[in-house]
């Protein structure tokens, strides 16, 4: 099987493997012989097996982006894989109260004038902010106040509606993601 090594992540694609058996066997070896000795996690994604440090994931990247761009007023994250759940989890504290899971993507109607009152959200420096360790020149980075409002957060699961997810919205295909983004850009309400 081919092996892909990113900077901090080892990913074993098994799309061309003879069977899923090889992937499960490798996963079992990693979890039972290495994961308890090192701060890593082993994930089975969409046609891949991923080994990564515990604090290196899409959720930590989202936190870093928000911390480094506190003026951001809009976040749209979409994904179709188990590894995307870290990203959705990172957005939960910034989103409006949870609506029923798997709600089709819908944009709040700006014409109604209804908006969530601005609330101050302060964020501590996440891992990797600044110099990569959450500290700069030996000093802890200060918390920042975010401009992000709940109606500006869109976490979107792509795929089967039966998939359990932390995403607040759901679409069935990548094409629906594109259509929703176009509707957002045009300022239209999307009912997909």
MIDOSE-1310 file (N, C-alpha, C; in nm, 2 decimals, decimal comma, always signed):
residues 192
xxxx	+0,08/-0,12/+0,00/+0,00/+0,00/+0,00/+0,09/+0,13/+0,00; +0,05/+0,23/-0,07/+0,13/+0,35/-0,07/+0,11/+0,43/+0,06; +0,21/+0,50/+0,10/+0,21/+0,57/+0,23/+0,23/+0,72/+0,20; +0,14/+0,80/+0,25/+0,16/+0,95/+0,23/+0,19/+1,01/+0,37
xxxx	+0,31/+1,08/+0,37/+0,35/+1,14/+0,50/+0,34/+1,29/+0,48; +0,25/+1,36/+0,56/+0,24/+1,50/+0,56/+0,34/+1,55/+0,67; +0,35/+1,67/+0,70/+0,44/+1,72/+0,80/+0,43/+1,65/+0,93; +0,31/+1,64/+0,98/+0,29/+1,57/+1,11/+0,20/+1,45/+1,11
xxxx	+0,15/+1,42/+1,00/+0,05/+1,32/+0,99/+0,09/+1,21/+0,89; +0,07/+1,08/+0,93/+0,10/+0,97/+0,84/-0,04/+0,92/+0,79; -0,06/+0,92/+0,66/-0,19/+0,87/+0,61/-0,17/+0,76/+0,52; -0,24/+0,65/+0,54/-0,23/+0,53/+0,46/-0,36/+0,51/+0,38
xxxx	-0,36/+0,56/+0,25/-0,48/+0,54/+0,17/-0,49/+0,39/+0,14; -0,62/+0,34/+0,15/-0,64/+0,20/+0,11/-0,74/+0,19/+0,00; -0,75/+0,29/-0,08/-0,85/+0,29/-0,19/-0,81/+0,18/-0,29; -0,68/+0,15/-0,30/-0,64/+0,05/-0,40/-0,60/-0,08/-0,33
xxxx	-0,62/-0,10/-0,20/-0,59/-0,22/-0,12/-0,68/-0,33/-0,17; -0,63/-0,45/-0,15/-0,70/-0,57/-0,19/-0,83/-0,59/-0,11; -0,82/-0,54/+0,01/-0,94/-0,55/+0,10/-0,93/-0,45/+0,22; -1,04/-0,43/+0,28/-1,04/-0,35/+0,40/-0,97/-0,42/+0,52
xxxx	-0,95/-0,55/+0,50/-0,88/-0,63/+0,60/-0,74/-0,58/+0,63; -0,66/-0,54/+0,53/-0,53/-0,48/+0,55/-0,54/-0,35/+0,63; -0,63/-0,27/+0,61/-0,65/-0,15/+0,68/-0,68/-0,18/+0,83; -0,77/-0,26/+0,85/-0,81/-0,30/+0,99/-0,70/-0,36/+1,07
xxxx	-0,62/-0,44/+1,00/-0,50/-0,51/+1,06/-0,40/-0,40/+1,10; -0,37/-0,31/+1,01/-0,28/-0,20/+1,04/-0,33/-0,12/+1,16; -0,46/-0,08/+1,15/-0,52/+0,00/+1,26/-0,50/-0,07/+1,39; -0,53/-0,20/+1,40/-0,52/-0,28/+1,52/-0,38/-0,28/+1,57
xxxx	-0,28/-0,30/+1,49/-0,14/-0,29/+1,53/-0,10/-0,16/+1,59; -0,14/-0,05/+1,52/-0,11/+0,08/+1,57/-0,18/+0,12/+1,70; -0,30/+0,08/+1,71/-0,38/+0,12/+1,84/-0,33/+0,03/+1,96; -0,29/-0,09/+1,93/-0,25/-0,18/+2,04/-0,10/-0,17/+2,08
xxxx	-0,02/-0,12/+1,98/+0,12/-0,12/+2,01/+0,19/+0,01/+2,02; +0,12/+0,12/+1,97/+0,18/+0,25/+1,96/+0,10/+0,36/+2,02; -0,03/+0,36/+2,00/-0,11/+0,47/+2,05/-0,11/+0,49/+2,20; -0,10/+0,39/+2,28/-0,09/+0,41/+2,42/+0,05/+0,45/+2,47
xxxx	+0,15/+0,45/+2,38/+0,28/+0,49/+2,42/+0,32/+0,63/+2,38; +0,24/+0,68/+2,29/+0,27/+0,81/+2,23/+0,14/+0,90/+2,23; +0,15/+1,03/+2,23/+0,03/+1,11/+2,22/-0,02/+1,12/+2,08; -0,08/+1,01/+2,03/-0,13/+1,01/+1,89/-0,27/+0,95/+1,89
xxxx	-0,34/+0,97/+1,78/-0,46/+0,90/+1,76/-0,46/+0,84/+1,62; -0,54/+0,73/+1,61/-0,55/+0,65/+1,49/-0,69/+0,67/+1,44; -0,71/+0,72/+1,32/-0,85/+0,74/+1,27/-0,86/+0,67/+1,14; -0,98/+0,61/+1,12/-1,01/+0,55/+0,99/-1,10/+0,65/+0,92
xxxx	-1,05/+0,71/+0,81/-1,13/+0,81/+0,74/-1,19/+0,75/+0,62; -1,22/+0,83/+0,52/-1,28/+0,79/+0,40/-1,17/+0,73/+0,31; -1,16/+0,60/+0,31/-1,06/+0,53/+0,23/-0,92/+0,56/+0,27; -0,90/+0,59/+0,40/-0,76/+0,60/+0,45/-0,75/+0,57/+0,60
xxxx	-0,63/+0,55/+0,64/-0,60/+0,53/+0,78/-0,50/+0,64/+0,82; -0,54/+0,71/+0,92/-0,46/+0,83/+0,95/-0,40/+0,82/+1,10; -0,27/+0,85/+1,11/-0,21/+0,86/+1,24/-0,16/+1,00/+1,26; -0,20/+1,06/+1,37/-0,16/+1,21/+1,39/-0,15/+1,24/+1,53
xxxx	-0,07/+1,34/+1,57/-0,06/+1,38/+1,71/-0,19/+1,43/+1,76; -0,22/+1,41/+1,88/-0,35/+1,44/+1,94/-0,40/+1,59/+1,91; -0,31/+1,68/+1,92/-0,35/+1,82/+1,90/-0,34/+1,88/+1,76; -0,32/+1,79/+1,66/-0,31/+1,83/+1,53/-0,43/+1,78/+1,45
xxxx	-0,53/+1,87/+1,43/-0,64/+1,83/+1,36/-0,71/+1,95/+1,30; -0,82/+1,93/+1,22/-0,89/+2,04/+1,15/-0,95/+2,14/+1,25; -0,99/+2,09/+1,37/-1,05/+2,17/+1,47/-0,95/+2,27/+1,53; -0,83/+2,22/+1,55/-0,72/+2,31/+1,60/-0,69/+2,42/+1,50
xxxx	-0,69/+2,38/+1,37/-0,67/+2,48/+1,26/-0,77/+2,59/+1,26; -0,90/+2,55/+1,28/-1,01/+2,64/+1,28/-0,99/+2,74/+1,40; -0,96/+2,69/+1,51/-0,94/+2,77/+1,63/-0,82/+2,87/+1,61; -0,72/+2,82/+1,54/-0,60/+2,91/+1,51/-0,64/+3,02/+1,42
xxxx	-0,72/+2,99/+1,31/-0,76/+3,09/+1,22/-0,85/+3,19/+1,29; -0,95/+3,15/+1,37/-1,03/+3,24/+1,44/-0,95/+3,33/+1,53; -0,86/+3,27/+1,60/-0,77/+3,35/+1,70/-0,69/+3,46/+1,62; -0,64/+3,42/+1,51/-0,55/+3,51/+1,43/-0,63/+3,61/+1,35
xxxx	-0,76/+3,58/+1,33/-0,85/+3,68/+1,26/-0,97/+3,70/+1,34; -0,96/+3,77/+1,45/-1,08/+3,79/+1,54/-1,19/+3,87/+1,48; -1,16/+3,95/+1,37/-1,25/+4,03/+1,31/-1,35/+3,95/+1,21; -1,32/+3,82/+1,19/-1,40/+3,74/+1,10/-1,55/+3,74/+1,15
xxxx	-1,64/+3,76/+1,06/-1,78/+3,75/+1,09/-1,85/+3,64/+1,02; -1,78/+3,56/+0,95/-1,84/+3,45/+0,87/-1,75/+3,33/+0,87; -1,80/+3,21/+0,90/-1,72/+3,09/+0,89/-1,81/+2,98/+0,83; -1,76/+2,92/+0,72/-1,83/+2,81/+0,65/-1,73/+2,69/+0,65
xxxx	-1,76/+2,58/+0,71/-1,68/+2,46/+0,71/-1,77/+2,35/+0,66; -1,72/+2,28/+0,56/-1,80/+2,16/+0,51/-1,70/+2,04/+0,50; -1,76/+1,92/+0,53/-1,68/+1,80/+0,52/-1,76/+1,68/+0,51; -1,70/+1,57/+0,46/-1,78/+1,45/+0,44/-1,71/+1,33/+0,51
xxxx	-1,62/+1,36/+0,60/-1,53/+1,25/+0,66/-1,53/+1,26/+0,81; -1,49/+1,16/+0,88/-1,48/+1,15/+1,02/-1,38/+1,26/+1,07; -1,28/+1,28/+1,00/-1,18/+1,38/+1,04/-1,23/+1,53/+1,04; -1,34/+1,55/+0,97/-1,41/+1,68/+0,97/-1,48/+1,71/+1,10
xxxx	-1,51/+1,61/+1,18/-1,59/+1,63/+1,30/-1,51/+1,72/+1,40; -1,38/+1,71/+1,40/-1,30/+1,80/+1,48/-1,32/+1,94/+1,45; -1,34/+1,97/+1,32/-1,37/+2,11/+1,27/-1,51/+2,15/+1,32; -1,60/+2,06/+1,31/-1,74/+2,10/+1,35/-1,74/+2,11/+1,50
xxxx	-1,67/+2,03/+1,58/-1,67/+2,04/+1,72/-1,61/+2,18/+1,77; -1,51/+2,22/+1,70/-1,45/+2,35/+1,73/-1,54/+2,47/+1,71; -1,64/+2,45/+1,63/-1,74/+2,56/+1,60/-1,86/+2,56/+1,69; -1,88/+2,45/+1,76/-2,00/+2,44/+1,85/-2,01/+2,55/+1,94
xxxx	-1,91/+2,60/+2,01/-1,93/+2,71/+2,11/-1,97/+2,84/+2,04; -1,94/+2,86/+1,91/-1,97/+2,98/+1,84/-2,10/+2,99/+1,77; -2,17/+2,87/+1,76/-2,29/+2,86/+1,68/-2,41/+2,89/+1,77; -2,52/+2,92/+1,70/-2,65/+2,94/+1,77/-2,70/+2,81/+1,83
xxxx	-2,79/+2,82/+1,93/-2,84/+2,69/+1,99/-2,88/+2,59/+1,88; -2,85/+2,46/+1,92/-2,86/+2,35/+1,82/-3,01/+2,34/+1,78; -3,02/+2,32/+1,65/-3,15/+2,29/+1,59/-3,15/+2,14/+1,56; -3,25/+2,08/+1,52/-3,25/+1,93/+1,49/-3,14/+1,90/+1,39
xxxx	-3,07/+1,79/+1,42/-2,96/+1,74/+1,34/-3,00/+1,72/+1,19; -2,91/+1,74/+1,10/-2,93/+1,71/+0,96/-3,03/+1,81/+0,90; -3,04/+1,93/+0,95/-3,12/+2,03/+0,89/-3,06/+2,07/+0,75; -3,14/+2,08/+0,65/-3,09/+2,13/+0,52/-3,03/+2,27/+0,54
xxxx	-2,93/+2,30/+0,46/-2,86/+2,43/+0,48/-2,96/+2,54/+0,44; -2,98/+2,63/+0,53/-3,07/+2,74/+0,51/-3,01/+2,87/+0,57; -3,02/+2,98/+0,50/-2,96/+3,10/+0,54/-3,06/+3,18/+0,61; -3,03/+3,24/+0,73/-3,13/+3,32/+0,79/-3,18/+3,44/+0,70
xxxx	-3,31/+3,47/+0,71/-3,36/+3,57/+0,62/-3,32/+3,71/+0,67; -3,23/+3,78/+0,60/-3,18/+3,91/+0,64/-3,29/+4,02/+0,63; -3,39/+3,99/+0,54/-3,50/+4,09/+0,52/-3,59/+4,11/+0,65; -3,60/+4,00/+0,73/-3,68/+4,01/+0,85/-3,62/+4,09/+0,96
xxxx	-3,49/+4,12/+0,94/-3,43/+4,21/+1,04/-3,39/+4,13/+1,17; -3,43/+4,01/+1,18/-3,40/+3,93/+1,30/-3,25/+3,89/+1,30; -3,19/+3,92/+1,41/-3,05/+3,89/+1,42/-3,02/+3,86/+1,57; -2,92/+3,78/+1,59/-2,88/+3,75/+1,73/-2,81/+3,87/+1,79
xxxx	-2,85/+3,91/+1,91/-2,78/+4,02/+1,97/-2,63/+3,99/+1,98; -2,55/+4,09/+1,96/-2,41/+4,08/+1,97/-2,37/+4,04/+2,11; -2,30/+3,93/+2,12/-2,24/+3,88/+2,24/-2,09/+3,88/+2,23; -2,03/+3,91/+2,34/-1,88/+3,91/+2,34/-1,84/+3,77/+2,36
xxxx	-1,75/+3,72/+2,27/-1,69/+3,59/+2,28/-1,54/+3,61/+2,29; -1,49/+3,57/+2,40/-1,34/+3,58/+2,42/-1,28/+3,44/+2,40; -1,17/+3,44/+2,33/-1,10/+3,31/+2,30/-0,96/+3,31/+2,35; -0,93/+3,21/+2,42/-0,79/+3,19/+2,46/-0,70/+3,15/+2,34
xxxx	-0,57/+3,17/+2,35/-0,48/+3,13/+2,24/-0,48/+2,98/+2,23; -0,51/+2,93/+2,11/-0,51/+2,79/+2,10/-0,37/+2,73/+2,07; -0,36/+2,60/+2,08/-0,23/+2,54/+2,05/-0,19/+2,59/+1,91; -0,06/+2,62/+1,89/-0,01/+2,66/+1,76/-0,03/+2,80/+1,72
xxxx	-0,10/+2,88/+1,80/-0,12/+3,03/+1,77/+0,02/+3,10/+1,79; +0,04/+3,20/+1,71/+0,17/+3,27/+1,72/+0,29/+3,20/+1,67; +0,37/+3,15/+1,76/+0,49/+3,08/+1,73/+0,47/+2,93/+1,72; +0,35/+2,88/+1,73/+0,33/+2,74/+1,71/+0,31/+2,67/+1,85
xxxx	+0,33/+2,73/+1,96/+0,31/+2,67/+2,09/+0,21/+2,74/+2,18; +0,15/+2,85/+2,13/+0,06/+2,92/+2,21/+0,13/+3,02/+2,30; +0,26/+3,03/+2,28/+0,34/+3,13/+2,36/+0,43/+3,21/+2,26; +0,46/+3,33/+2,30/+0,55/+3,41/+2,21/+0,66/+3,47/+2,30
xxxx	+0,78/+3,45/+2,27/+0,90/+3,49/+2,34/+0,88/+3,46/+2,49; +0,83/+3,34/+2,52/+0,82/+3,29/+2,66/+0,70/+3,34/+2,73; +0,61/+3,42/+2,66/+0,49/+3,48/+2,73/+0,37/+3,42/+2,66; +0,27/+3,39/+2,75/+0,15/+3,34/+2,70/+0,08/+3,45/+2,61
xxxx	+0,02/+3,41/+2,50/-0,05/+3,50/+2,41/-0,18/+3,54/+2,48; -0,22/+3,67/+2,47/-0,34/+3,71/+2,53/-0,47/+3,66/+2,47; -0,58/+3,65/+2,54/-0,71/+3,62/+2,48/-0,75/+3,73/+2,38; -0,83/+3,69/+2,28/-0,89/+3,79/+2,19/-1,04/+3,79/+2,19
xxxx	-1,10/+3,90/+2,16/-1,24/+3,91/+2,15/-1,28/+3,89/+2,01; -1,37/+3,80/+1,98/-1,41/+3,76/+1,84/-1,53/+3,85/+1,80; -1,54/+3,88/+1,68/-1,65/+3,95/+1,62/-1,76/+3,85/+1,57; -1,73/+3,72/+1,57/-1,82/+3,62/+1,52/-1,95/+3,61/+1,59
xxxx	-2,06/+3,61/+1,52/-2,19/+3,60/+1,57/-2,25/+3,46/+1,53; -2,34/+3,40/+1,61/-2,39/+3,27/+1,58/-2,45/+3,25/+1,44; -2,51/+3,36/+1,39/-2,57/+3,34/+1,25/-2,46/+3,35/+1,14; -2,34/+3,37/+1,18/-2,23/+3,37/+1,08/-2,15/+3,24/+1,08
xxxx	-2,20/+3,14/+1,15/-2,13/+3,01/+1,16/-2,21/+2,90/+1,09; -2,15/+2,84/+0,99/-2,21/+2,73/+0,91/-2,12/+2,61/+0,91; -2,15/+2,51/+0,99/-2,08/+2,38/+0,98/-2,17/+2,29/+0,91; -2,12/+2,23/+0,80/-2,20/+2,15/+0,71/-2,15/+2,02/+0,68
xxxx	-2,23/+1,91/+0,71/-2,19/+1,78/+0,68/-2,24/+1,75/+0,54; -2,15/+1,68/+0,46/-2,19/+1,64/+0,32/-2,20/+1,49/+0,32; -2,31/+1,44/+0,26/-2,33/+1,30/+0,25/-2,46/+1,25/+0,30; -2,47/+1,13/+0,34/-2,59/+1,07/+0,38/-2,65/+1,14/+0,50
xxxx	-2,78/+1,16/+0,50/-2,85/+1,23/+0,61/-2,86/+1,14/+0,74; -2,82/+1,01/+0,72/-2,82/+0,92/+0,84/-2,69/+0,93/+0,92; -2,59/+1,00/+0,86/-2,46/+1,02/+0,93/-2,47/+1,10/+1,06; -2,42/+1,05/+1,17/-2,42/+1,12/+1,29/-2,31/+1,23/+1,28
xxxx	-2,34/+1,35/+1,32/-2,25/+1,46/+1,30/-2,27/+1,57/+1,40; -2,17/+1,65/+1,43/-2,18/+1,77/+1,51/-2,21/+1,89/+1,42; -2,21/+1,87/+1,29/-2,24/+1,99/+1,20/-2,38/+2,03/+1,22; -2,41/+2,16/+1,21/-2,54/+2,21/+1,23/-2,63/+2,20/+1,10
xxxx	-2,56/+2,19/+0,99/-2,64/+2,18/+0,86/-2,60/+2,06/+0,78; -2,68/+2,02/+0,69/-2,65/+1,90/+0,61/-2,69/+1,92/+0,46; -2,60/+1,87/+0,37/-2,63/+1,87/+0,23/-2,59/+1,73/+0,19; -2,65/+1,68/+0,08/-2,62/+1,55/+0,03/-2,51/+1,53/-0,07
xxxx	-2,47/+1,64/-0,13/-2,36/+1,63/-0,23/-2,27/+1,75/-0,23; -2,15/+1,74/-0,29/-2,06/+1,85/-0,30/-2,13/+1,96/-0,39; -2,21/+1,93/-0,48/-2,28/+2,02/-0,57/-2,37/+2,11/-0,48; -2,43/+2,06/-0,38/-2,52/+2,14/-0,30/-2,43/+2,24/-0,21
xxxx	-2,31/+2,20/-0,18/-2,22/+2,29/-0,11/-2,19/+2,42/-0,20; -2,16/+2,39/-0,33/-2,14/+2,50/-0,42/-2,26/+2,58/-0,44; -2,38/+2,52/-0,46/-2,50/+2,60/-0,47/-2,53/+2,69/-0,35; -2,50/+2,63/-0,23/-2,52/+2,71/-0,11/-2,43/+2,82/-0,10
xxxx	-2,30/+2,80/-0,13/-2,20/+2,91/-0,13/-2,24/+3,02/-0,23; -2,29/+2,98/-0,35/-2,33/+3,08/-0,44/-2,45/+3,16/-0,39; -2,54/+3,09/-0,33/-2,66/+3,16/-0,27/-2,62/+3,26/-0,16; -2,52/+3,21/-0,08/-2,47/+3,30/+0,03/-2,41/+3,43/-0,03
xxxx	-2,33/+3,41/-0,14/-2,26/+3,52/-0,20/-2,36/+3,62/-0,26; -2,47/+3,57/-0,31/-2,58/+3,65/-0,37/-2,67/+3,71/-0,26; -2,66/+3,66/-0,14/-2,74/+3,71/-0,03/-2,88/+3,66/-0,03; -2,90/+3,54/-0,10/-3,03/+3,48/-0,11/-3,05/+3,37/+0,00
xxxx	-3,17/+3,34/+0,03/-3,20/+3,23/+0,12/-3,19/+3,10/+0,04; -3,12/+3,01/+0,09/-3,11/+2,88/+0,02/-3,19/+2,78/+0,09; -3,27/+2,70/+0,02/-3,35/+2,60/+0,08/-3,32/+2,47/+0,00; -3,22/+2,40/+0,04/-3,17/+2,28/-0,03/-3,21/+2,16/+0,04
